[in-house]
Amino acid sequence: MLPVAKLFSACLTGHLIPYISAAAIGSGQSLPIAIPSGQSPGPPGSSGSVYGSPALVGPDGNPVDTADSAVLSNSDLVPGQQEDADLGLYLDLSEAQNPQPIRGTGGGTDPGPRNMIYEKSNPDLYAPPGTDAGDVDNLKWPMGLSFNRPGLKRAGFARQQNINELPAATEMAGVDMHLEPNAYRELHWHQANEWSYIFNGSVRVGAVDEAGQTSYDDLNAGDVWFFPAGKPHTIQALDKGVEFLLVFDSSSFSEENTFLASELFLRTPKSVLAKNLKTDVSSFDNIPQDQLYIFPGTPAPATLSAQNITGPAGSISTNPYTYHFSQQEPYIVDGGSVKILDPTTFPIAANFSVAYVTVQPGAMREIHWHTDSDEWNFFISGSARMTVFSAPTASRTFDLAEGDVGYVPFPDSHYIENTGDIDVVYLEVLQAPKFTDISVAQWLGLTPPQVVKDTLSLPDEVVANLPKYKNYIVPGNTNLTTTNFTGEGPVGTNYTGNGPIMI
């Protein structure tokens, strides 16, 4: 036997490979094909082998089975699905019995295996517009897919999105937290700045700064707080509970890595604690033996003044940590409204600039981009889609709904289009000292018409109607298969709505 043949024979004998197809080794010498003989015995009642026959390797000479087909004869297509793919019409697959990844002349039928729940909720990924091209990172994360960390004794929960869930989100991370009535988020601090928006309920928050000044306030749904990095703070739900969003200026932020008061006491020698707090070590016999994180509490005093603690340094008055955003009137335009909160009116929240946007059915947040920040979105209600263009030639369309996080890298252009029958409400969060954006329509409207026509070959009437200001939100037809918006209300020089938004 030749050396190579001996090697293969040894491999077979030692069960280093399960089997080898017959092969000519050396001068016409063949090796036998073997099944490992050392397979462990199976449980009672088992039969057969986990391995197939060596005879299955290679052509078998049998005819192809024509009874099994990968083609479906009953494609379930929805309005707009057979139109030109470059129109990019929204495809409502929610009621389709057997949705298919077909758009225009592209795609084909899908016999499965498949998960129709995902396909129906992500029609622009399943049957993408013909204008989508190239490679774009995933820019969507549903909070419903995040691990939900429970609090103690049903006191609440928290779930998060950071760079682990959404790798494209390199500048920010978010947490959705719920506290039952009177429950606490344990006393803590962290390395990142914390910006918070209250979804529902009410809460009492407080913080102490390095000068010994304090800040306490009661907040309601729609209000905002900001705690700078390193500042210890307290959060307690009032008698109706509270749910809120936390946004951090670190993509790697994790709720698992906060500095907790309980852990501080557990990780410090009791003798040192006693010396520092001028007491006996026995005072620490009942401290928690594990972190509390989220836990039940006793009801807070009915009035803030009964709990407001101040020392010789007094309270934080020049740059408070809270802002009653719920009381700010929105700027109303045709198709929706917007509220801006940035350091202009909330100075302590340095580098957090946020828009609270409402987009009515059929309308869209106009095509735009930001000049100095990525955009982190959280969708509070409704359903929408977003196309992100990334230079030079890539774009991708994502479908977003209540509870989803969206992300747009700087300086990619994008829009948010309402694809449902209720208002889309969402937050646009920037890491910037002022909320700014570039409106595509305004940019073209402020560019010499000759340049626009020479570049884009647009008709004269379209160029003449380009706005000189930001529309911010553009109204539209609730019939999402509409392709002619000429009569939907001009958005340019003939616009008679509330006028431009100055940001």
MARMI-323961 format. One line per field, with one value per residue (C-alpha): residue number from 1; chain; y, z, x. Coordinates in nm, 3 decimals, m for minus. Each point is the difference from the previous one (the first is absolute). Layout:
N
resi [NUM|...]
chain [A|...]
y [Y|...]
z [Z|...]
x [X|...]
***
This chain:
503
resi [1|2|3|4|5|6|7|8|9|10|11|12|13|14|15|16|17|18|19|20|21|22|23|24|25|26|27|28|29|30|31|32|33|34|35|36|37|38|39|40|41|42|43|44|45|46|47|48|49|50|51|52|53|54|55|56|57|58|59|60|61|62|63|64|65|66|67|68|69|70|71|72|73|74|75|76|77|78|79|80|81|82|83|84|85|86|87|88|89|90|91|92|93|94|95|96|97|98|99|100|101|102|103|104|105|106|107|108|109|110|111|112|113|114|115|116|117|118|119|120|121|122|123|124|125|126|127|128|129|130|131|132|133|134|135|136|137|138|139|140|141|142|143|144|145|146|147|148|149|150|151|152|153|154|155|156|157|158|159|160|161|162|163|164|165|166|167|168|169|170|171|172|173|174|175|176|177|178|179|180|181|182|183|184|185|186|187|188|189|190|191|192|193|194|195|196|197|198|199|200|201|202|203|204|205|206|207|208|209|210|211|212|213|214|215|216|217|218|219|220|221|222|223|224|225|226|227|228|229|230|231|232|233|234|235|236|237|238|239|240|241|242|243|244|245|246|247|248|249|250|251|252|253|254|255|256|257|258|259|260|261|262|263|264|265|266|267|268|269|270|271|272|273|274|275|276|277|278|279|280|281|282|283|284|285|286|287|288|289|290|291|292|293|294|295|296|297|298|299|300|301|302|303|304|305|306|307|308|309|310|311|312|313|314|315|316|317|318|319|320|321|322|323|324|325|326|327|328|329|330|331|332|333|334|335|336|337|338|339|340|341|342|343|344|345|346|347|348|349|350|351|352|353|354|355|356|357|358|359|360|361|362|363|364|365|366|367|368|369|370|371|372|373|374|375|376|377|378|379|380|381|382|383|384|385|386|387|388|389|390|391|392|393|394|395|396|397|398|399|400|401|402|403|404|405|406|407|408|409|410|411|412|413|414|415|416|417|418|419|420|421|422|423|424|425|426|427|428|429|430|431|432|433|434|435|436|437|438|439|440|441|442|443|444|445|446|447|448|449|450|451|452|453|454|455|456|457|458|459|460|461|462|463|464|465|466|467|468|469|470|471|472|473|474|475|476|477|478|479|480|481|482|483|484|485|486|487|488|489|490|491|492|493|494|495|496|497|498|499|500|501|502|503]
chain [A|A|A|A|A|A|A|A|A|A|A|A|A|A|A|A|A|A|A|A|A|A|A|A|A|A|A|A|A|A|A|A|A|A|A|A|A|A|A|A|A|A|A|A|A|A|A|A|A|A|A|A|A|A|A|A|A|A|A|A|A|A|A|A|A|A|A|A|A|A|A|A|A|A|A|A|A|A|A|A|A|A|A|A|A|A|A|A|A|A|A|A|A|A|A|A|A|A|A|A|A|A|A|A|A|A|A|A|A|A|A|A|A|A|A|A|A|A|A|A|A|A|A|A|A|A|A|A|A|A|A|A|A|A|A|A|A|A|A|A|A|A|A|A|A|A|A|A|A|A|A|A|A|A|A|A|A|A|A|A|A|A|A|A|A|A|A|A|A|A|A|A|A|A|A|A|A|A|A|A|A|A|A|A|A|A|A|A|A|A|A|A|A|A|A|A|A|A|A|A|A|A|A|A|A|A|A|A|A|A|A|A|A|A|A|A|A|A|A|A|A|A|A|A|A|A|A|A|A|A|A|A|A|A|A|A|A|A|A|A|A|A|A|A|A|A|A|A|A|A|A|A|A|A|A|A|A|A|A|A|A|A|A|A|A|A|A|A|A|A|A|A|A|A|A|A|A|A|A|A|A|A|A|A|A|A|A|A|A|A|A|A|A|A|A|A|A|A|A|A|A|A|A|A|A|A|A|A|A|A|A|A|A|A|A|A|A|A|A|A|A|A|A|A|A|A|A|A|A|A|A|A|A|A|A|A|A|A|A|A|A|A|A|A|A|A|A|A|A|A|A|A|A|A|A|A|A|A|A|A|A|A|A|A|A|A|A|A|A|A|A|A|A|A|A|A|A|A|A|A|A|A|A|A|A|A|A|A|A|A|A|A|A|A|A|A|A|A|A|A|A|A|A|A|A|A|A|A|A|A|A|A|A|A|A|A|A|A|A|A|A|A|A|A|A|A|A|A|A|A|A|A|A|A|A|A|A|A|A|A|A|A|A|A|A|A|A|A|A|A|A|A|A|A|A|A|A|A|A|A|A|A|A|A|A|A|A|A|A|A|A|A|A|A|A|A|A|A|A|A|A|A|A|A|A|A|A|A|A|A|A|A|A|A|A|A|A|A|A|A|A|A|A]
y [0.000|0.344|0.252|0.216|m0.302|m0.101|0.349|m0.018|m0.350|0.117|0.285|m0.245|m0.245|0.275|0.148|0.337|0.041|m0.149|m0.140|0.054|m0.040|m0.256|0.170|m0.113|0.014|m0.059|m0.242|m0.093|m0.101|0.077|0.041|m0.146|0.244|m0.048|0.097|0.067|m0.305|0.185|0.169|0.002|m0.216|0.192|0.017|m0.286|m0.022|0.180|m0.150|0.070|0.216|0.371|m0.044|m0.067|m0.256|0.067|m0.087|0.337|0.186|0.142|m0.067|m0.273|m0.032|0.046|0.245|0.334|m0.001|0.222|m0.025|0.247|0.363|0.319|0.215|0.118|0.032|0.216|0.315|0.236|0.348|0.326|0.339|0.159|m0.323|m0.037|0.364|0.119|m0.090|0.340|0.168|m0.155|0.000|m0.114|m0.360|m0.081|m0.371|m0.010|m0.161|m0.216|m0.370|m0.108|0.307|m0.027|0.177|0.142|0.362|0.094|m0.249|m0.098|m0.269|m0.329|m0.221|m0.120|m0.357|0.019|m0.077|0.350|0.217|0.199|0.216|0.155|0.022|0.178|0.250|0.068|0.022|0.234|m0.255|m0.296|0.167|0.302|0.305|m0.022|0.305|m0.185|m0.107|m0.084|m0.091|0.196|m0.103|m0.106|0.323|m0.136|m0.176|m0.093|0.041|m0.302|m0.215|0.134|m0.197|0.122|0.019|m0.035|0.201|m0.150|m0.103|0.114|0.354|0.056|m0.084|0.145|m0.091|0.165|0.053|0.060|m0.079|m0.372|0.005|0.265|0.018|0.293|0.217|0.116|0.320|m0.067|m0.271|m0.019|m0.161|m0.050|m0.018|m0.058|0.053|m0.116|0.241|0.122|m0.214|0.126|m0.013|m0.052|0.295|0.003|0.188|m0.088|0.099|0.125|0.299|m0.095|0.168|m0.125|0.038|m0.118|m0.211|m0.026|0.030|0.231|m0.006|0.180|0.049|0.152|0.048|0.140|0.172|0.032|0.335|m0.158|0.165|m0.199|m0.021|m0.169|0.013|m0.180|m0.079|m0.121|m0.171|0.203|0.158|m0.035|m0.032|0.003|m0.132|0.073|m0.280|m0.067|0.176|m0.234|0.004|m0.153|m0.104|m0.103|m0.067|0.180|m0.167|m0.078|m0.145|0.126|m0.113|0.200|0.000|0.054|0.106|m0.009|0.159|m0.324|m0.281|m0.259|0.115|m0.288|0.002|m0.287|0.232|0.285|0.099|m0.111|0.113|m0.358|m0.122|0.291|m0.109|m0.369|0.060|0.229|m0.137|0.048|0.156|0.261|0.066|0.039|0.244|0.202|0.022|0.027|m0.304|m0.355|m0.287|m0.161|0.273|m0.188|m0.340|0.039|0.160|m0.178|m0.302|0.051|0.296|0.124|0.153|0.043|m0.065|0.086|0.311|0.182|0.276|0.333|0.299|0.162|0.330|0.055|0.250|m0.272|m0.195|0.270|m0.017|0.295|0.062|0.311|0.018|0.022|m0.129|m0.007|0.308|0.122|m0.322|m0.229|m0.367|m0.011|0.154|m0.006|m0.085|m0.108|0.365|0.122|0.077|m0.173|0.176|m0.101|m0.045|m0.167|m0.372|0.006|0.184|0.024|0.103|0.069|m0.033|0.072|0.193|0.323|m0.050|m0.287|0.099|m0.279|m0.261|0.088|m0.159|m0.157|0.149|m0.164|0.039|m0.141|m0.058|m0.079|m0.112|m0.038|m0.288|0.042|0.264|m0.028|0.159|0.158|m0.133|0.145|m0.067|0.133|0.193|m0.099|m0.311|m0.348|m0.028|m0.240|m0.052|m0.153|m0.061|0.072|m0.077|m0.083|m0.170|0.151|m0.073|0.161|m0.011|0.082|0.103|m0.064|0.133|m0.077|m0.244|m0.186|0.030|m0.215|0.034|m0.104|m0.037|0.132|m0.021|0.079|m0.109|m0.005|0.173|0.150|0.132|0.219|0.049|0.348|0.145|m0.248|0.145|m0.149|0.057|m0.142|m0.082|m0.086|m0.333|m0.053|0.150|0.172|0.268|m0.101|0.149|m0.039|0.161|0.114|0.014|0.165|0.040|0.369|0.337|0.111|m0.185|0.061|m0.174|0.053|m0.017|m0.139|0.203|0.324|m0.065|m0.035|0.298|0.218|m0.125|0.190|m0.157|m0.040|m0.211|m0.218|m0.055|m0.070|m0.251|m0.182|0.077|0.091|0.171|0.380|m0.011|m0.230|0.223|0.310|m0.155|m0.098|0.159|0.262|m0.125|m0.330|m0.171|m0.243|m0.224|m0.050|m0.094|m0.280|m0.232|m0.281|m0.222|m0.114|m0.122|0.362|0.121|0.351|0.250|0.315|0.074|m0.100|0.357|0.186|m0.002|0.274|0.367|m0.032|m0.157|0.171|m0.194|0.106|0.105|m0.113|m0.149|0.179|m0.241]
z [0.000|m0.092|0.284|m0.091|0.004|0.339|0.132|m0.119|0.134|0.340|m0.002|m0.066|0.263|0.259|m0.090|m0.077|m0.296|m0.029|m0.349|m0.318|m0.350|m0.207|m0.157|m0.197|0.223|m0.174|m0.290|m0.028|0.364|0.167|0.364|0.143|0.116|0.371|0.250|0.351|0.215|0.328|0.004|0.351|0.060|m0.016|0.249|0.029|m0.306|m0.234|m0.336|m0.304|m0.018|0.018|m0.316|m0.348|m0.247|m0.186|m0.315|0.026|m0.092|m0.355|m0.291|0.063|m0.351|0.117|m0.178|0.164|0.213|m0.194|0.259|0.234|m0.120|0.134|m0.203|0.135|m0.240|0.226|0.066|0.238|m0.131|0.159|m0.162|m0.138|m0.012|m0.377|m0.070|m0.110|0.280|m0.021|0.109|0.339|0.101|0.353|0.003|0.276|0.056|0.333|m0.143|m0.264|0.059|m0.177|m0.061|m0.266|m0.055|m0.335|m0.113|m0.364|m0.215|0.275|0.265|0.001|0.204|0.344|0.095|0.331|0.259|0.114|0.281|m0.133|0.311|m0.077|m0.373|0.050|0.243|m0.222|m0.354|m0.122|0.087|m0.128|m0.329|m0.015|m0.221|m0.323|0.108|0.295|m0.086|0.141|0.354|0.293|0.362|0.187|0.143|0.195|0.333|0.160|0.377|0.009|m0.091|0.286|0.318|0.267|0.340|0.272|0.319|0.344|0.111|m0.324|0.053|m0.369|m0.281|m0.238|m0.348|m0.205|m0.342|m0.026|m0.252|0.071|m0.135|m0.269|m0.104|m0.234|0.298|0.087|0.189|0.218|0.191|0.149|0.287|0.042|0.374|0.191|0.372|0.177|0.244|0.267|m0.139|m0.019|m0.248|0.256|0.095|m0.257|m0.234|m0.326|m0.244|m0.274|m0.015|0.038|m0.186|0.078|m0.145|0.195|m0.200|0.262|0.372|0.237|0.187|0.264|m0.088|0.187|m0.024|0.192|m0.169|0.104|0.168|0.228|m0.179|m0.047|m0.261|0.057|m0.221|m0.083|m0.368|m0.216|m0.337|m0.267|0.238|m0.014|0.241|m0.050|0.240|m0.088|0.018|0.351|0.176|0.243|m0.037|0.119|m0.199|0.168|m0.165|0.152|0.073|m0.363|m0.101|m0.281|m0.323|m0.162|m0.260|0.085|m0.269|0.068|m0.191|m0.001|m0.243|0.241|0.299|0.193|0.288|0.139|0.058|0.203|0.336|0.258|0.362|0.118|m0.181|0.137|0.354|m0.076|m0.153|0.274|0.334|0.278|0.223|m0.265|m0.042|0.378|0.015|m0.293|0.132|0.368|0.127|0.120|m0.247|0.127|m0.184|m0.320|0.105|m0.209|m0.316|m0.320|m0.087|m0.369|m0.222|0.016|m0.350|m0.023|0.321|0.187|0.215|0.247|m0.137|m0.050|0.193|m0.177|m0.047|m0.135|0.274|0.263|m0.156|m0.153|0.176|m0.015|0.170|0.053|m0.375|m0.073|m0.309|m0.363|m0.142|m0.295|m0.205|0.136|m0.100|m0.107|m0.279|m0.020|m0.370|0.022|0.045|m0.309|m0.284|m0.328|m0.322|m0.235|m0.375|m0.267|0.062|0.362|0.267|0.165|0.333|0.036|0.326|m0.002|0.216|m0.128|0.248|0.212|0.057|0.241|m0.271|m0.182|m0.343|0.015|m0.266|m0.047|m0.220|0.103|m0.338|m0.088|m0.358|m0.105|m0.220|m0.358|0.098|0.030|0.182|m0.299|m0.149|0.200|0.168|0.302|m0.026|0.321|0.156|m0.044|0.065|0.257|m0.027|0.228|m0.135|0.256|m0.214|m0.353|m0.287|m0.249|m0.245|m0.045|m0.296|0.080|m0.281|0.066|m0.248|m0.260|m0.128|0.287|0.151|0.213|0.112|0.349|0.148|0.352|0.257|0.361|0.226|m0.274|0.002|m0.327|m0.071|m0.275|m0.027|m0.071|m0.261|m0.180|m0.147|0.106|0.047|0.224|m0.179|0.188|m0.139|0.236|0.089|0.327|0.078|0.008|0.309|0.047|0.148|m0.205|0.233|m0.109|0.168|m0.085|0.181|m0.215|m0.199|m0.368|m0.328|m0.374|m0.186|m0.351|m0.133|0.157|m0.119|m0.358|0.039|0.103|m0.286|m0.332|m0.216|m0.293|0.217|0.121|m0.353|m0.147|0.276|0.049|m0.322|0.199|m0.172|0.028|0.207|0.258|0.032|0.028|0.287|0.211|0.347|0.136|0.354|0.184|m0.025|0.263|m0.054|m0.339|m0.017|m0.231|m0.110|0.235|m0.308|m0.007|m0.360|m0.115|m0.242|m0.093|0.285|m0.208|0.159|0.354|0.100|m0.119|0.226|m0.173|m0.080|m0.009|0.345|0.223|0.324|0.318|m0.167|0.044|0.311|0.113|0.157]
x [0.000|0.131|0.072|m0.299|m0.226|0.137|m0.083|m0.361|m0.036|0.123|m0.251|m0.279|0.116|0.034|m0.339|0.160|m0.234|m0.350|0.046|0.197|m0.135|0.181|0.300|0.292|0.304|0.327|0.008|m0.365|m0.021|m0.335|m0.094|m0.319|m0.268|m0.066|m0.264|0.138|m0.047|0.043|m0.338|m0.139|m0.306|m0.326|m0.285|m0.249|m0.221|0.241|0.084|0.209|0.310|0.067|0.210|m0.127|0.125|0.326|m0.189|m0.177|0.317|0.002|m0.237|m0.255|m0.141|m0.360|m0.236|m0.084|m0.315|m0.241|m0.277|0.171|m0.011|0.161|m0.239|m0.335|m0.290|m0.217|0.203|m0.180|0.089|m0.116|m0.074|0.315|0.196|m0.019|0.085|0.344|0.242|0.172|m0.324|0.065|m0.366|m0.071|m0.122|m0.246|0.053|m0.184|m0.315|0.168|m0.062|0.317|0.221|0.269|0.335|m0.108|0.021|m0.052|0.187|0.240|m0.002|m0.186|m0.230|0.106|m0.102|0.187|0.115|m0.090|m0.133|m0.295|m0.021|0.338|m0.071|m0.332|0.149|0.303|m0.141|0.274|0.265|m0.201|m0.096|0.233|m0.049|0.194|0.200|0.153|0.353|0.338|0.094|m0.148|0.034|m0.311|m0.145|m0.297|m0.037|m0.335|0.015|m0.230|0.301|0.213|0.055|m0.242|0.169|m0.267|m0.001|m0.051|m0.349|m0.165|0.123|0.071|0.240|0.255|0.118|0.268|0.150|0.371|0.270|m0.044|m0.356|0.054|0.368|m0.063|m0.103|0.350|m0.084|m0.306|m0.185|m0.349|m0.192|m0.375|m0.076|m0.324|m0.060|m0.315|m0.169|0.246|0.283|0.357|0.280|0.275|0.223|0.279|0.229|0.175|0.271|m0.233|m0.233|m0.368|m0.287|m0.350|m0.349|m0.307|m0.247|m0.274|m0.064|0.185|0.328|0.204|0.364|0.290|0.374|0.296|0.293|0.366|m0.069|m0.259|m0.289|m0.319|m0.274|m0.337|m0.308|m0.325|m0.043|m0.288|m0.040|0.177|0.250|0.378|0.291|0.374|0.264|0.362|0.254|0.124|m0.291|m0.182|m0.376|m0.325|m0.308|m0.328|m0.334|m0.296|m0.332|m0.091|0.335|0.221|0.164|0.278|0.272|0.366|0.248|0.374|0.287|0.197|m0.078|0.141|m0.206|m0.156|m0.246|0.208|0.297|m0.146|0.148|m0.260|m0.023|m0.055|0.312|0.203|m0.083|0.054|0.344|0.133|0.133|m0.253|0.262|0.066|m0.373|m0.032|0.291|m0.131|m0.358|0.102|m0.188|0.055|0.055|m0.320|m0.191|0.076|m0.129|m0.315|0.130|m0.113|0.210|m0.062|m0.080|m0.358|m0.007|m0.381|m0.191|m0.324|m0.005|m0.216|m0.225|0.173|m0.136|m0.292|0.180|0.347|0.081|m0.039|0.286|0.218|0.337|0.237|0.332|0.213|0.067|m0.372|m0.176|0.104|m0.169|0.206|m0.006|m0.274|0.000|m0.366|m0.207|m0.381|m0.007|m0.365|m0.097|0.186|m0.239|0.084|0.086|m0.282|0.040|m0.211|0.042|0.110|0.191|0.340|0.146|0.372|0.193|0.372|0.251|m0.155|m0.286|0.136|0.365|0.097|m0.062|0.320|0.024|m0.348|m0.227|m0.338|m0.305|m0.337|m0.165|m0.361|m0.069|m0.362|m0.125|0.120|0.256|0.377|0.289|0.168|0.324|0.287|0.331|0.184|0.324|0.173|m0.152|m0.138|m0.374|m0.148|m0.376|m0.260|m0.349|m0.271|m0.304|m0.107|0.182|0.242|0.275|0.339|0.236|0.362|0.235|0.369|0.256|0.092|m0.262|m0.169|m0.347|m0.225|m0.362|m0.108|m0.349|m0.040|m0.278|m0.080|0.285|0.263|0.336|0.122|0.347|0.144|0.377|0.137|m0.054|m0.230|m0.319|m0.333|m0.373|m0.273|m0.328|m0.318|m0.121|m0.294|m0.335|0.099|0.256|0.364|0.163|0.372|0.311|0.298|0.301|0.326|0.335|0.027|m0.006|m0.297|m0.263|0.072|m0.061|0.029|m0.332|0.046|m0.295|0.126|0.356|m0.118|m0.234|0.295|0.217|m0.012|m0.273|0.239|0.233|m0.288|m0.134|0.342|0.074|m0.331|m0.194|m0.310|m0.295|m0.018|m0.321|0.160|0.306|m0.218|m0.195|0.300|m0.025|0.239|m0.059|m0.038|m0.334|0.126|m0.303|m0.168|m0.371|m0.107|m0.277|m0.098|m0.027|0.361|m0.025|m0.043|0.268|m0.120|0.015|m0.044|m0.335|0.097|0.084|0.309|0.301|0.196|m0.050|m0.382|m0.019|m0.258|0.043|0.175|0.323|0.357|0.145|0.312|0.248]
***
